[in-house]
Amino acid sequence: MTERTDLSSLLAEIRACRICEKFLEPRPVLRASTSARLCIVGQAPGMRAHETGLSFNDRSGERLREWMGVDRETFYDVSRIAVVGMAFCFPGYDADGSDKPPPRRCAEHWRERLFDALPQFDLTLLVGSYAQAWHLGDKVKASMTETVRAWRDTAPRYIALPHPSWRNTGWLKKNPWFEAELLPVLRRRVRRVLRS
């Protein structure tokens, strides 16, 4: 069996997953290929991703694409960019209207197998604290802000980002260094990886 066949079989298995069906409506959403050089690891699909089958298919995605300096067509080119959340199904809403955290059982069940089948990415964007904690391990800081601020410690392979949700607009205003220092580096790194 080739690596591509292994990944194709695994993706089919993930898309058929029902391990969380007692807690949510299963519809796994992810995009991956053996040719992708850049990976985006988010939290879990939102409601719009659940409905459309496309991760970051909302205002958060528009902001993320702006941060990266890529257009929609490039972002959804699975041969270049993989998008694999910490969980693959929309987890529902909390009482305050925000998305629930990604169910840990999804990562525990699939993450190791999936990343064993994926290529070694030149760049992985870790969007939000759940992705950062899982992928950075003991390099994660006491808060998401501190982890993002310490981006130089894990670059060029990993770059930690806040979630691009409109809910984080206040965070962006309080942390102007993010746009001034990190975003220009992020855009250059994304361009370089996508050209290679």
C-alpha positions in Angstrom: 0.0 0.0 0.0 1.3 3.5 -0.8 1.4 6.4 1.6 -1.3 8.1 -0.5 -3.6 5.1 -0.3 -2.9 4.8 3.5 -4.0 8.5 3.9 -7.0 8.1 1.6 -8.2 5.1 3.6 -7.6 6.9 6.9 -9.5 10.0 5.7 -12.4 7.8 4.7 -12.4 6.2 8.1 -12.3 9.5 9.9 -15.2 10.9 7.7 -17.2 7.8 8.7 -16.5 8.3 12.4 -19.4 8.2 14.8 -17.6 7.9 18.2 -19.2 11.1 19.5 -22.7 10.6 18.2 -24.2 10.4 21.7 -23.0 14.0 22.3 -23.2 15.7 18.9 -24.2 15.4 15.3 -21.3 13.7 13.5 -20.0 15.3 10.3 -16.2 15.2 10.3 -14.7 18.1 8.4 -11.0 18.1 7.5 -8.8 18.5 4.4 -5.4 16.8 4.0 -3.1 15.4 1.3 0.4 14.0 1.1 1.5 16.9 -1.0 0.5 19.7 1.4 3.4 21.6 2.9 1.4 23.8 5.3 -1.0 22.6 7.9 -3.6 24.6 9.8 -4.6 23.1 13.1 -7.7 24.8 14.6 -10.0 23.8 17.4 -13.1 22.2 15.8 -15.4 23.1 12.9 -17.9 25.8 13.6 -21.6 25.6 12.7 -21.0 27.0 9.2 -18.2 24.5 8.5 -20.5 21.7 9.8 -23.2 22.9 7.3 -20.9 23.4 4.3 -18.1 20.9 4.9 -15.4 23.6 4.7 -13.3 24.6 7.7 -13.0 28.4 8.2 -15.8 29.1 5.8 -16.9 32.2 7.7 -15.7 35.6 8.9 -13.0 33.8 11.0 -11.7 32.2 7.8 -11.6 35.6 6.1 -9.5 37.0 8.9 -7.2 34.0 8.9 -6.7 34.2 5.2 -5.9 37.9 5.6 -3.4 37.1 8.3 -1.7 34.5 6.1 -1.8 36.7 3.0 -3.6 34.1 0.8 -6.8 34.1 -1.2 -9.7 31.7 -0.8 -8.7 29.5 -3.8 -5.2 29.0 -2.4 -6.5 28.4 1.2 -8.8 25.6 0.0 -6.2 24.0 -2.4 -5.8 20.7 -0.5 -2.7 19.9 -2.5 -1.0 22.8 -0.8 -2.7 23.4 2.6 -4.1 20.9 5.0 -6.7 21.9 7.6 -7.1 19.5 10.5 -8.8 20.6 13.7 -8.2 19.1 17.2 -11.7 17.7 16.7 -13.4 17.0 13.4 -17.1 17.7 14.2 -18.9 20.8 15.4 -19.1 20.3 19.2 -22.2 22.5 19.7 -22.6 25.8 21.6 -21.9 26.7 25.3 -24.5 28.6 27.3 -22.8 32.0 26.3 -23.2 31.2 22.6 -19.6 30.4 21.9 -18.6 27.0 20.5 -17.9 24.3 23.0 -14.3 23.1 23.3 -13.2 20.3 21.0 -13.9 16.9 22.5 -10.7 15.4 23.7 -11.7 11.9 22.6 -11.5 12.9 19.0 -7.8 13.9 19.3 -7.0 10.8 21.4 -8.6 8.5 18.9 -7.3 10.0 15.6 -4.5 12.5 16.1 -1.5 10.1 16.2 -2.7 7.9 13.3 -3.5 11.0 11.2 -0.1 12.7 11.7 1.7 9.5 11.1 0.1 9.3 7.7 0.6 13.0 6.9 3.8 14.4 5.5 6.3 16.4 7.6 4.9 19.9 7.2 7.2 22.8 6.6 4.8 25.0 8.6 2.0 24.3 11.0 -0.2 27.1 12.2 -1.6 26.4 15.7 -4.8 28.3 16.0 -6.0 28.6 19.5 -4.9 27.2 22.9 -6.1 23.6 22.3 -4.0 23.2 19.2 -1.0 24.9 20.9 -1.2 22.7 24.0 -1.4 19.4 22.0 1.4 20.2 19.5 3.8 22.3 21.6 3.7 20.2 24.8 6.1 21.7 27.3 6.8 24.7 25.1 3.3 26.0 25.6 3.2 29.0 28.0 0.8 29.9 30.9 -1.6 31.6 28.6 -2.5 31.7 24.9 -1.2 35.3 24.7 2.1 34.3 26.1 2.4 31.3 23.7 1.6 33.5 20.7 4.0 36.2 22.0 6.8 33.5 22.2 6.3 32.6 18.5 10.1 32.9 17.8 10.7 29.9 20.2 8.8 27.5 17.8 9.2 29.1 14.4 9.8 28.4 11.6 8.1 25.0 11.9 5.2 26.1 14.2 3.6 29.5 14.6 1.0 29.9 17.3 -2.0 32.2 16.5 -5.0 33.3 18.4 -8.4 32.2 17.0 -9.4 34.6 14.2 -12.9 34.9 15.6 -14.6 38.3 15.8 -14.7 37.5 19.6 -11.0 38.2 19.7 -11.1 41.7 18.2 -10.6 43.1 21.7 -7.5 40.8 22.1 -6.1 42.2 18.8 -6.5 45.8 20.0 -4.8 45.0 23.3 -1.9 43.3 21.6 -0.8 45.5 18.7 2.6 43.6 18.6 0.7 40.8 16.9 -0.1 42.7 13.7 3.1 44.7 13.8 5.6 41.9 14.5 4.1 38.5 13.9 1.9 39.0 10.8 4.6 40.2 8.5 6.7 37.2 9.4 3.8 34.9 9.0 3.0 36.2 5.5 6.6 35.8 4.4 6.8 32.3 5.8 3.5 31.2 4.2 4.6 32.6 0.8 8.0 30.8 1.1 6.3 27.4 2.0 3.7 27.6 -0.7 6.3 28.4 -3.3 8.5 25.4 -2.4 
